[in-house]
Amino acid sequence: MKNKTKWIVGFSFGAVLLTVAMIWRADTLYREWDSKDGTIRVVVRKQWISSIIPAMPGQGGDAPGWVTVIDRRTGSILLHKRVAMVNAAESEIGEFKER
């Protein structure tokens, strides 16, 4: 009986770790825009876990995330970069500006 209990506890612990890792890594769309000529799309995503952790008013964009620059003609990714704060993503990719 003890061997079965060890397996159940071990499996449960592993399942909890896997779930936490998946939640921590998940992301949500923060903002997206196209370049002035429409050939480039910029997508900014932030960590999902940052959405459920309370923050002071005005600090929702301080969450870490990723910025991706996509060529709309070919669909290829030109840039995929991690950013410390998603509200600063535009300064990270200075050549692409919002319409």
C-alpha positions in Angstrom: 0.0 0.0 0.0 2.9 2.4 0.7 4.3 2.0 -2.8 0.9 2.9 -4.3 0.7 6.0 -2.1 4.2 7.1 -3.2 3.2 6.9 -6.8 0.0 8.9 -6.2 1.9 11.6 -4.3 4.6 11.7 -6.9 2.2 11.9 -9.8 0.2 14.6 -8.0 3.3 16.7 -7.3 4.4 16.4 -10.9 1.0 17.4 -12.2 0.9 20.5 -10.0 4.4 21.5 -11.1 3.5 21.0 -14.8 0.3 23.1 -14.3 2.2 25.9 -12.6 4.8 25.9 -15.4 2.1 26.1 -18.1 0.3 28.9 -16.4 3.5 30.8 -15.8 4.5 30.5 -19.5 1.0 31.3 -21.0 0.5 34.7 -22.5 -2.3 37.1 -23.5 -2.6 39.7 -26.3 -1.7 43.1 -24.9 -1.6 45.2 -28.1 -1.0 44.9 -31.9 -0.7 47.4 -34.7 0.5 47.6 -38.4 3.2 49.8 -39.8 2.2 52.8 -41.9 2.6 51.0 -45.2 0.8 47.9 -43.9 3.6 45.5 -44.6 4.6 44.8 -41.0 2.5 43.8 -38.0 3.7 44.2 -34.5 2.2 41.9 -31.8 2.8 42.5 -28.1 1.9 39.7 -25.6 2.2 39.7 -21.8 2.5 36.9 -19.4 -0.9 35.6 -18.3 0.2 35.3 -14.7 0.7 39.1 -14.6 -2.9 39.6 -15.4 -4.2 37.8 -12.3 -1.7 39.3 -9.8 -3.0 42.6 -8.5 -1.2 45.8 -9.4 -1.6 49.4 -8.5 -3.6 51.5 -10.9 -1.7 52.5 -14.0 0.8 49.6 -13.7 -0.9 47.0 -15.8 1.6 47.6 -18.6 4.6 47.0 -16.4 4.3 43.2 -16.9 7.0 41.3 -18.7 6.2 39.8 -22.2 7.2 39.4 -25.8 7.1 41.5 -28.9 6.9 39.9 -32.3 7.3 41.7 -35.6 5.7 39.8 -38.6 6.1 40.4 -42.3 2.4 40.4 -43.5 3.3 39.5 -47.1 5.2 36.3 -46.3 4.0 35.6 -42.7 7.5 35.2 -41.5 8.7 36.4 -38.1 11.2 39.2 -38.5 11.8 39.7 -34.7 10.7 37.9 -31.6 12.1 39.5 -28.4 11.4 39.4 -24.7 10.7 42.7 -23.1 10.8 43.6 -19.4 7.7 45.8 -19.7 5.1 45.5 -22.4 4.2 49.1 -22.4 7.8 49.9 -23.4 7.6 47.5 -26.4 7.3 50.3 -28.9 10.7 51.8 -27.8 12.2 48.3 -28.2 11.4 48.2 -31.9 11.8 51.9 -32.7 11.6 51.6 -36.5 7.9 50.5 -36.4 5.4 53.1 -35.4 1.7 53.1 -34.8 -0.6 54.6 -37.5 
